[in-house]
Amino acid sequence: MEIAFFDVYNPIPINSGGDWYRFQLLSDMGQMYEVTEYFTYNLEDKTGYSPPVVPFRTRHIPSIIPWRKCSKILEMFKPEYLFPLGFGKDIHADIIFVSTVCYHLGKIVSAIRNIPIVLVMHNIEWQYLKGNGSSLYLPMKIYEHYVMKHVDAIIALSPRDYEYVKSKFPEKKLFYIPPVVDTAIFRSDGPKYDFGEDKFNLLFYGSLDREQNIEGLKYIITSLIPALKQSGVMTGVRVNIFGSGIPPEELMLESNSDINYLGQVENPGEYVRGADLVLVPLKNPGGMKIRLLESMACGKTIVATPEAKAGLPDGLAKYVHTATSTAEFIETINKIRTGECANMVDGDVIQKYFSGSSITDVVDNFRK
């Protein structure tokens, strides 16, 4: 069986939670079928983790019109392919998987081959855009609902997203495939990076060129650190930051004396295990924050905003401390630092979660 997967980004190298989810789905299928991911947006000089084995192919869809010079969004959508230019005639597949943004590309191949098309929802895209403050969320909401009506199946990655889709579309075409993490990298046992034992080590990490993480960095710099200083807690803690992608220069992470900025690291699991507490102060509720899963798999205590926890199943969300304000972040950090709050992570629950369903279940549904 041949499978074509249309998405915005090439997941290799992996530098975000979205990349991990793409890689998970593609790898699961690639173990059994011939899989090619076609991506529309080529991130130049992309950095991140490169898995030793990649059981699928990737192909960039080039732009006919030089959209990159004027619009990132149009470069991603590539609307020129909506016109009859012969696109898709050389793509052989038995089933198509698409992200919302790439639906129009997958639909062309689906129509040519008369094959099923499956929507992979990394996020509910309009909610993600709204969470980032984009005015495009309204037209995206209309478009996303149109896409959901015209596909043969939908994959949701969180219980919240599943319930949202189920309330509007037939449940029989809906699948829940949660993200998992690479437990060879993110596990509770294994080497730990030594941040230093003189202070309590806080950690923020992620793809530092993505909008939600940039906002998280700004919050740490302009709100959390000043509050830590004012409360007197800062003298006993160290704020550590690492991640792939290049953060905005105006954040001046490398020259900030209040931050231990490590840039990109080779084995993120070692750095997560070496921290005392993971911070996830994100305001975008879209999708599921996979770093929460990674941190829990490493046995780490986490404090996060309600928005960051929103996509987690209830069985996992209860193991993450919640902070709705800077004052609550400070209070929780101090309680965990002084031992008033114990580590909430349950390793057995995490492992049970990781034994969920696979995207091959969706493929098998169309083979019957």
VEXMARGU-771296 format. One line per field, with one value per atom (N, C-alpha, C): x, y negated, z negated. Coordinates in steps of 0.001 Angstrom, whole numbers, plus 500000, padded with zeros to 6 digits. Example, Ala and Ser with C-alpha at 12.3 -4.5 7.8 and 13.67 -1.06 7.14 Angstrom:
<pts>
px	513190	512300	513200	512850	513670	512900;
py	505690	504500	503300	502250	501060	499970;
pz	492200	492200	492200	492920	492860	492130;
</pts>
This chain:
<pts>
px	500842	500000	500875	500477	501190	500353	501026	500356	501036	500238	500742	500208	501100	500782	501151	500168	500413	500361	501447	501515	502380	502400	503151	504642	505045	506461	507033	508301	509075	509442	509078	509356	510817	511661	513068	513947	514805	514960	513778	513593	512460	512791	511974	512247	511006	509898	508687	507789	506773	505805	505056	504765	504105	504957	506265	507181	507176	507171	507156	505899	504756	503499	503509	503965	504084	504988	506132	507087	506479	505737	505079	504130	503258	502271	502934	503864	504544	505374	506033	506862	506013	504881	503994	503560	503171	502750	503935	505072	506247	506810	506477	506930	506242	505063	504256	503956	503992	503587	504640	504454	505324	504747	505442	504896	505774	505134	505834	505104	505847	505264	505643	504636	504827	504596	505610	505472	505594	504938	504831	505794	506204	507023	508391	509396	510761	511456	511671	512362	513862	514431	515860	516671	517752	518647	517913	516950	516212	517126	517046	517829	516903	517445	516650	517225	516437	516868	516643	517661	517563	517568	516437	516363	517306	517878	518803	518109	516812	516058	514809	514607	513420	512760	511689	511096	510082	510303	509423	510221	509689	510329	509688	510429	509879	510156	509193	509329	508780	509556	509096	508268	507121	506305	506740	507397	507916	506809	507053	506100	506302	505196	505252	505374	504737	504802	505664	506578	507486	506786	505880	505114	506002	507095	507931	508373	508506	508961	507929	506649	505603	504695	504568	503599	503959	504154	504409	503169	501999	500750	500520	500709	500518	501578	502781	503832	503423	502728	502262	501110	500129	498934	499225	500084	500365	499065	498292	496986	497075	498248	498375	498067	498189	497930	496436	495600	494165	493743	494566	494256	494815	494211	494605	495978	496995	498363	499006	498197	498728	499243	499040	499540	498869	499664	499149	499089	499259	499148	500285	501416	502557	502660	501648	501641	500750	501351	500617	500360	499104	498752	497431	497228	495984	495136	495749	495043	495831	495104	495712	495475	496528	496410	496792	496035	496294	496143	496886	496586	495560	494934	493904	494429	495618	496185	496469	496717	497072	495937	494730	493589	493425	493546	493305	494282	495501	496487	496133	495811	495425	494146	493214	491937	492127	493092	493368	493787	494702	495172	494060	493287	492168	491177	490904	489956	490521	491816	492449	492438	492768	492912	491627	490636	489398	489695	490432	490864	490442	490341	489898	490914	490396	491242	490932	491993	491882	492499	491767	492265	492996	494243	495033	495015	494393	494243	495331	496442	497475	496893	496048	495312	493923	493034	491881	492421	492682	493507	492949	491638	491104	491300	491217	491465	492932	493813	495249	495553	494972	495188	494621	493447	492847	493711	494281	495153	496407	496841	498015	497659	496363	495940	495783	495632	495516	494062	493838	492498	492044	492942	492601	491805	491579	490911	489468	488794	487410	487300	488056	487990	488513	489487	489988	488912	488102	487032	486049	485688	484770	485402	486657	487352	487550	487945	488204	486940	485811	484547	484181	484482	484256	485094	486355	487251	486733	486335	485878	484639	483810	482619	482941	484093	484376	485495	485923	486918	486246	486956	486407	486659	487638	487929	488710	488661	489342	490106	491353	492183	492352	491945	492148	493223	494022	495131	494871	493724	493435	491958	491596	490184	489338	489882	489129	488839	489834	489630	488642	488739	487829	486386	486140	484779	484270	485154	484766	484298	485074	484713	483457	483360	482216	480908	480969	479754	479227	480022	479643	479606	480293	480430	480244	479935	479666	480833	480521	481568	482183	481439	481940	483176	483387	484576	485667	485547	486467	487334	488654	489615	490400	490723	491553	492900	493942	495303	496180	496398	497172	498647	499329	500783	501478	502566	503430	504817	505694	507046	508036	509204	510270	510862	510498	510949	512409	513039	514493	515192	514508	515060	514450	513130	512418	511972	512763	512470	512999	512502	512880	514290	514741	516107	517015	518270	519204	520034	521039	521930	521197	521691	521106	522150	521721	522615	522785	523998	524287	524175	523041	522855	523572	523935	524518	523583	524118	523289	523168	523748	523708	522357	521538	520230	519182	517933	516799	516628	516663	516736	515376	514920	513711	514095	513171	513472	512289	512582	511635	512318	511604	512207	511133	511578	510671	511321	510534	511011	510912	512043	512069	511781	511473	511084	509593	508839	507396	506683	505579	504920	504549	503949	503511	504696	505830	507009	507700	507654	508187	507406	506086	505265	505590	505852	506242	507561	508523	509817	509631	508806	508562	507956	507057	506445	507500	508375	509416	510322	510697	511636	511004	509790	509188	508303	507826	506907	507431	507788	508135	509435	510489	511778	511713	511114	510975	510204	509167	508395	509206	510023	510902	511883	512386	513314	512613	511443	510721	510319	510004	509583	510766	511973	513154	513461	512620	512814	513964	514239	515225	516613	516919	518257	518491	517394	517540	517228	516943	516594	517450	517523	518197	517187	517066	516157	516961	516689	517394	516479	517033	516251	517061	516414	517041	515962	516397	515432	516009	515360	515748	515095	515505	514996	515731	515764	516474	515477	515594	514658	514913	513926	514113	515295	516064	517242	516879	515695	515333	515135	514992	514879	516231	517319	518687	518933	518549	518684	520134	521011	522413	523074	522632	523271	522500	521413	520596	521222	521687	522384	521451	520138	519168	518790	519327	518947	520181	520116	521140	520637	521035	520541	521503	520969	521795	521647	520685	520474	519977	520369	519978	520860	520256	521008	520867	521824	521850	520860	520774	519857	518952	517759	516900	516481	516381	515977	516914	518208	519180	518941	518563	518373	517052	516039	514773	514960	515653	515898	516757	517624	518506	517833	516654	515945	515169	514827	514002	512530	512239	510854	510760	509784	509570	508436	508681	507694	507064	505736	505037	504007	504480	503574	503014	502319	501813	500335	499923	498542	497726	498363	497633	497104	495779	495222	495160	495661	495526	496279	495680	496337	496687	497807	498322	499783	500198	501584	502412	503126	503822	504958	505488	506541	506021	504707	504139	504316	504051	504237	505704	506576	508010	508502	508062	508513	507984	506728	506170	506892	507229	507960	509324	509885	511169	511002	509775	509523	509598	509409	509594	508290	508409	507301	507124	505862	505550	504557	504742	503727	503391	502102	501668	500404	500141	498891	497741	496498	495348	495292	495691	495678	496649	497821	498814	498342	497565	497069	495809	495203	493854	493688	494696	494551	494838	495317	495675	494441	494477	493411	493365	492184	492041	492989	493213	494079	495522	495941	497287	497306	496267	496228	496352	495854	495888	497306	498255	499640	500448	499785	500465	499919	500806	500389	499888	498873	498283	498582	498944	499141	498400	497490	496707	497236	498242	498808	500277	500980	502391	502536	501632	501682	501560	500691	500534	501757	502384	503638	504684	504824	505816	505510	504246	503846	504123	503774	503977	505456	506229	507679	508288	507883	508466	508061	506805	506355	507082	507272	507984	509452	510020	511437	511683	510743	510920	510367	509790	509309	507886	507169	505771	504879	505262	504540	505442	504916	505708	505595	506511	506448	505150	504366	503039	502998	504109	504089	503956	503076	502886	503369	504509	505112	504245	503498	502638	501526	500974	499908	500440	501651	502251	502478	503016	503281	501983	500923	499633	499109	499295	498861	499596	500885	501686	501339	500544	500175	498829	498557	497291	497236	496238	496016	497016	497065	498026	497297	497973	497391	497156	497850	497601	496175	495552	494150	493260	493625	492865	493060	494308	494592	493816	493840	493154	491647	491097	489671	489263	490187	489889	490340	490960	491394	490328	489338	488312	487362;
py	501201	500000	498753	497758	496483	495398	494591	493531	492204	491179	489812	488960	488210	487399	485953	485055	483657	482789	482046	481198	479985	479049	477810	478027	478699	478789	480183	480226	481457	481709	482857	483069	483348	483537	483857	482665	482149	482562	482118	482781	482526	481360	480311	479184	478634	479386	478922	480106	479866	480907	481361	480419	480774	481700	481450	482337	483738	483813	485127	485898	485192	485876	486341	485484	485898	487131	487057	488157	489436	489340	490504	491167	490359	490910	491487	490730	491184	492444	492487	493655	494894	494747	495888	496491	495632	496128	496634	495940	496304	497672	498177	499519	500600	500278	501292	500971	499670	499271	498354	498055	497128	495723	494887	493593	492443	491415	490192	489001	488140	486891	485773	485064	483912	482656	481798	480608	479343	478279	477064	475955	475956	474836	475341	474899	475370	474407	474859	474045	474125	473038	473016	473052	473799	473919	474418	475297	475848	476719	476557	477364	478195	479218	480064	481459	482385	483763	484558	485258	486093	487562	488238	489655	490504	491535	492391	493179	493447	494194	493400	493176	492467	493370	494072	495074	494508	493302	492710	491692	491308	490325	488955	487903	486552	485880	485087	484361	482947	481961	480577	480234	479585	479099	477666	477412	476063	475095	473822	472788	472427	472245	471757	470236	469629	468180	467915	466943	466703	466047	466810	466269	465879	466617	466403	464945	464249	462857	461921	462348	461437	462019	463354	463926	465346	465557	466903	467775	467185	467946	468494	467638	468092	469108	468968	469956	471316	471314	472563	473171	472327	472819	473192	472420	472611	472672	471581	471586	471766	471553	471704	473126	474099	475484	475807	474840	475036	475017	474437	474350	475579	475955	477198	477114	477476	477421	478809	479820	481176	481673	480900	481338	482644	483544	484768	485962	485738	486862	487866	487403	488306	488811	488527	488999	490232	491357	492624	492943	493172	493467	494227	494954	495669	494973	494052	493271	491975	490894	489583	489115	488602	487927	486461	485559	484130	483384	482285	481307	480345	479537	478603	477689	477138	476168	476802	478097	478770	479604	479394	480181	480079	478855	478659	479463	479650	480436	481926	482405	483805	484127	483154	483381	483579	482877	483041	484489	485017	486391	487386	487103	487971	488082	486955	486956	487688	487479	488145	489656	490112	491550	492202	491357	491871	492689	492060	492726	491905	492529	491803	490774	489743	488669	488496	488413	488358	487057	486353	485107	485404	484937	485063	483709	483651	482381	482244	481612	481305	480383	479487	478581	478419	477789	477153	475808	475687	474588	473214	473042	471705	471325	472300	472016	471682	472381	472103	470681	470272	468915	467876	468161	467225	467090	468219	468186	467378	467285	466477	465043	464709	463335	462997	463995	463746	463493	462461	462157	463148	464012	465003	466177	466170	467328	467481	466378	466483	467151	466688	467423	468853	469082	470440	471334	470782	471571	472050	471157	471518	472581	472350	473284	474641	474634	475891	476728	476086	476817	477392	476639	477148	478405	478348	479494	480709	480508	481630	482297	481516	482085	482912	482659	483252	484296	484737	485812	487116	488206	489525	489954	489332	489631	488469	488363	487284	487884	487445	487873	486697	486889	485878	486368	485438	485862	485639	485063	484874	485140	485530	485753	484515	483341	482101	481890	482100	481951	483002	484201	485275	484889	484381	484000	482843	481928	480796	481292	482171	482686	483550	484365	485266	484498	483297	482503	481929	482024	481398	482351	483493	484390	485839	486744	488140	488795	489392	490013	491216	491821	493025	492760	491503	491213	490516	490570	489871	490852	490569	491405	490535	491117	490428	491126	490424	490975	490001	490257	489317	489335	488235	488223	489021	489657	490328	489723	490061	489517	490665	490314	491298	491609	492759	493115	493543	493638	493837	492537	491411	490098	489570	489621	489061	490194	490443	491487	491028	491639	491185	491620	492760	493190	492738	492656	492210	491038	490649	489556	488230	487390	486079	484992	483928	482784	482089	481694	481044	479526	478989	477539	476869	477671	477139	477362	477795	478099	476934	475794	474646	473955	474228	473584	474580	474206	474976	474634	475636	475386	475456	474282	474179	474367	474920	475161	474789	474036	473800	474249	475021	475456	475621	475680	475844	475289	475195	474580	473066	472405	471021	469994	470470	469533	469614	470386	470488	469462	468940	467795	468034	469185	469423	469501	470035	470117	468766	467957	466603	465813	465978	465301	465832	467150	467721	467164	466991	466392	464953	464197	462813	462749	463681	463717	463994	464954	465284	464083	463388	462275	461046	460707	459432	459537	460756	460894	461841	463070	464076	463753	463453	463174	461948	460815	459672	460034	460880	461288	462206	463076	463932	463087	462031	461130	460390	459872	459082	459923	461196	462074	462636	462466	463006	464438	465051	466456	466603	465537	465613	465989	465634	465935	467436	468208	469650	470470	469800	470555	470118	470980	470674	470927	469984	470118	470613	471834	472453	472537	472266	472306	473000	473943	474509	474756	474958	475270	475099	475731	475567	474311	473915	472677	471483	470399	469194	468200	467882	466929	465519	464621	463238	462560	461815	461151	460190	459558	458554	459146	460469	461098	461162	461126	461078	462164	463376	464476	464743	464662	464998	464012	462762	461752	461470	462179	461955	462693	461935	462524	463319	463148	463881	465224	465534	466750	467553	468843	469760	470310	469643	470007	470994	472162	473246	473447	472766	472946	474343	474843	476196	477213	478313	479354	480665	481545	482792	483810	483955	484933	484220	483789	483005	483743	485084	485843	485649	485562	485365	484044	483015	481689	481612	482297	482335	483081	484222	484990	484213	483350	482595	481440	481043	479911	480359	479381	479661	479405	478491	478129	477582	478065	477610	476589	475463	474386	474429	474332	474257	473127	471876	470727	470256	471152	470829	470462	469564	469085	469641	470351	470906	472287	472496	473786	474822	474502	475398	476701	477789	479085	479623	480324	480838	480455	479957	479556	480799	481274	482553	482476	481284	481172	481583	481481	481963	483478	484174	485623	485988	485254	485517	485336	484258	483976	485008	485421	486450	487774	488087	489325	489319	488115	487983	487909	488030	488009	486638	485594	484232	483598	482796	481970	480806	480442	479414	478431	477162	476163	475458	475393	474888	474060	473265	472511	473459	473061	473890	474099	473079	473202	474282	474341	475341	476756	476905	478214	478640	477712	477918	479189	479584	480743	482079	482074	483325	484102	485435	486231	485956	486076	485806	486668	487901	488797	488335	487470	486918	485495	484729	483320	483155	484119	483992	484077	484534	484621	483365	482349	481102	479988	479294	478151	477027	476329	475245	473895	472936	471555	470632	469843	468940	467515	467246	465898	465998	464890	464869	465183	464644	464910	466411	467098	468532	469300	468839	469455	469345	468168	467950	468829	468851	469639	471121	471631	473057	473396	472542	472758	472834	471932	471882	473101	473540	474709	475970	476107	477296	477228	476036	475856	476197	475847	476081	477416	478184	479508	479567	478440	478452	479203	479219	479975	481099	482305	483444	483598	484379	484717	485469	484981	485533	486606	486876	487743	489215	489928	491365	492078	492740	493367	494430	495191	496242	495652	494530	493875	493374	492813	492303	493438	494546	495669	496241	496270	496752	495845	494553	493592	493825	494108	494263	495534	496408	497648	497493	496308	496024	496569	496105	496602	495994	496557	496152	495703	494920	494466	495628	496737	497902	498431	498122	498488	497781	496534	495772	496380	496703	497313	498635	499435	500728	500555	499452	499186	499080	498599	498446	499649	500607	501819	502910	502695	503733	503809;
pz	500000	500000	500000	500798	500855	500172	499382	498622	498896	499174	499341	498197	497581	496394	496745	496770	497130	495870	495638	494452	494758	493829	494038	493878	492792	492450	492673	493021	492987	491521	490962	489530	489204	490207	489973	490345	489464	488068	487213	486092	485206	484281	484332	483425	482748	482779	482106	481798	480957	480660	481900	482800	484044	484894	484910	485632	485040	483706	483054	483432	483468	483796	485255	486170	487570	487689	487013	487097	486544	485459	484864	485866	486463	487390	488636	489195	490406	490146	489010	488682	488475	487775	487560	488891	489836	491149	491963	491826	492597	492260	491058	490687	491514	492066	492751	494209	494545	495883	496513	497804	498509	498331	497591	497170	497648	498190	498572	497985	497308	496820	497781	498279	499150	498316	498237	497401	498236	497777	498580	498170	496896	496407	495999	496704	496448	495486	494259	493259	493524	493960	494248	492953	492983	491825	490581	490770	489637	488785	487491	486567	485698	485059	484195	484122	483601	483417	484704	485151	486339	485929	486026	485636	486483	485905	486662	487768	487599	488607	488972	490264	490758	491801	491438	492340	493333	493816	494815	495625	496773	497633	497433	497747	497716	499062	499505	500761	500575	500994	500918	502155	501958	503071	503354	504459	504716	505100	504883	505274	506737	507444	508816	508812	507824	507622	506396	506430	505285	504101	503469	502347	501173	500967	499779	499637	500758	500721	500119	500127	499652	498582	498505	497573	497171	495889	495363	495508	495288	495351	496759	497782	499153	499561	499009	499267	498709	497571	496976	497775	498145	498840	500290	500944	502376	503193	503202	503879	505384	505984	507430	507892	506965	507345	507423	507047	507194	508654	509501	510921	511649	512767	513458	514110	513332	513829	513878	513659	513702	512370	511294	509989	509572	509017	508434	509363	510669	511603	511443	510925	510739	509300	508475	507094	507012	506710	506620	505149	504807	503424	503370	502286	502035	500979	500242	499231	499010	498748	498557	497126	496488	495198	495398	494781	494963	493644	493509	492466	493043	492198	492664	493759	493549	494491	495847	495879	497135	497713	497215	497700	499212	499764	501199	502060	501578	502317	502282	501098	500968	501714	501739	502412	503911	504496	505926	506219	505410	505619	505313	504270	503914	505060	505727	506839	508052	508317	509470	509290	508085	507816	507301	506951	506356	505098	504185	502954	501748	500567	499364	498903	498233	497710	496231	495423	493963	493459	492614	492025	490724	490625	489398	488699	487530	486819	485760	486134	485151	484078	484517	483651	484238	483477	484103	484546	485845	486344	486021	486099	485837	484375	483479	482066	481837	482549	482434	482893	484030	484532	483573	483030	482078	480842	480384	479221	479451	480721	481067	481422	481288	481546	483015	483879	485312	485708	486513	487006	488068	488520	489538	488968	487662	487070	487567	487888	488354	489726	490752	492018	491889	491007	490809	490199	489308	488695	489762	490683	491764	492660	493014	493907	493237	491968	491267	491149	490890	490827	492196	493245	494604	494848	494462	494658	493897	492651	491833	492435	493132	493761	495002	495619	496917	496900	495731	495663	495260	495452	495149	493715	493065	491662	491067	489743	489020	487856	487697	486567	485611	484367	483326	482375	481831	480980	479500	479130	477708	477447	476232	475903	476130	475827	476029	477502	478364	479804	480319	479796	480194	479898	478702	478313	479166	479505	480363	481721	482335	483656	483571	482521	482362	482230	481659	481473	482790	483840	485104	486286	486180	487318	486873	487810	487451	486709	485582	484771	485475	486392	487058	487911	488296	489103	488285	486969	486082	485313	485294	484577	483595	482459	481456	481402	481849	481811	481037	479766	478946	479302	479111	479310	478226	478585	477619	477768	476869	476955	477131	477599	477786	476418	475880	474530	474494	475657	475655	475268	475502	475165	473876	473786	472637	471725	470692	469705	468356	467306	465963	465574	466099	465815	466946	466681	467702	467221	467970	467557	467450	466539	466310	466550	467170	467335	465984	465675	464396	464540	464125	464146	462969	461971	460747	459582	458471	457302	456334	456675	455773	455757	456813	456887	457393	457205	457697	459175	460037	461468	462155	462616	463420	464888	465679	467090	467963	469011	470101	471382	472207	473467	474531	475771	476903	478153	479203	480442	480264	480119	479642	480726	481932	482995	483307	482519	482699	481825	482353	481736	480274	479974	478603	477636	478110	477249	477092	478144	478044	476994	477002	475986	474594	474501	473215	472722	473635	473278	472802	473517	473125	471725	471443	470113	469035	469297	468319	468072	469145	469026	468383	468804	468375	467140	466836	465698	464622	465024	464023	463305	464052	463416	462508	462950	462025	460764	460906	459732	458824	459409	458611	457809	458428	457729	456597	456905	455910	454706	454943	453852	453067	453599	452943	453311	454158	454546	455536	456289	457368	456861	455649	455110	454967	454919	454731	455960	457091	458292	459483	460468	461732	462862	463772	464911	466114	466545	467664	468881	470052	471282	472382	473076	474270	475314	476525	477570	478956	479919	481311	481860	483047	483611	483017	483766	483317	482738	481454	480844	481361	481283	481737	481040	481799	481242	480121	480229	479225	477833	477735	476419	475711	476472	475932	474882	475210	474248	473868	474846	474575	473623	473630	472780	471500	471280	470081	468900	467927	466770	465862	466035	465214	465817	467007	467719	468109	467889	468375	469707	470797	472124	472779	473157	473678	475183	475808	477235	477556	478714	479102	478391	477928	477237	478005	477813	478585	478054	476736	476148	475143	475572	474679	473416	473496	472324	471148	471403	470330	469603	470351	469765	469000	469503	468774	467459	467508	466277	465289	465790	464897	464196	464678	464065	462833	462001	460818	461078	461990	462264	463687	464450	465818	465846	466493	466619	468007	468056	469346	469271	469309	469166	470508	471218	472545	472491	473370	473376	474531	475463	476593	476222	476259	475846	476957	478152	479296	479135	479629	479661	478283	478221	476950	476852	475695	475505	475199	476209	476081	475072	474818	473798	472418	472198	470933	470836	471935	471956	471788	472481	472391	470961	470336	468969	467987	468173	467297	467502	468765	469033	468367	468185	467494	465980	465492	464055	463425	464236	463735	463261	462234	461778	462751	463017	464008	463420	463740	463439	464742	465071	466364	466219	467228	467279	467626	467326	467727	469242	470004	471463	471936	471322	471718	471390	470317	469905	470648	471383	471901	472724	473490	474355	473702	472461	471801	471355	471414	470801	469300	468706	467277	466443	466900	466153	466078	467012	466981	466455	466761	466351	464841	464093	462638	462074	462900	462431	462745	463295	463621	462736	462033	461222	462126	461661	462447	461814	462663	462202	463167	462645	463485	463479	462667	462568	462190	462314	461920	460440	459637	458197	457915	458667	458451	458942	460018	460457	459348	458783	457730	456523	456120	454953	455165	456361	456647	456732	457405	457497	456105	455252	453901	453075	453203	452452	452896	454200	454694	454300	454364	454002	452538	451682	450246	449778	450703	450352	449855	449887	449446	450427	451719	452747	453235	453284	453738	455254	455820	457235	457505	458466	458701	459790	460429	461606	461213	461917	461725	462984	462905	464073	464714	463915	464459	465318	464885	465648	466975	466959	468183	469180	468720	469617	470196	469413	469900	470993	470832	471845	473159	473087	474294	475076	474510	475204	475909	476461	477132	478542	479293	480642	481618	482828	483848	485107	485925	487181	488136	487923	488778	488584	487429	487231	488250	488586	489571	490954	491297	492599	492731	491688	491727	491925	491420	491567	493040	493878	495297	496129	495471	496166	496080	495218	494995	496193;
</pts>
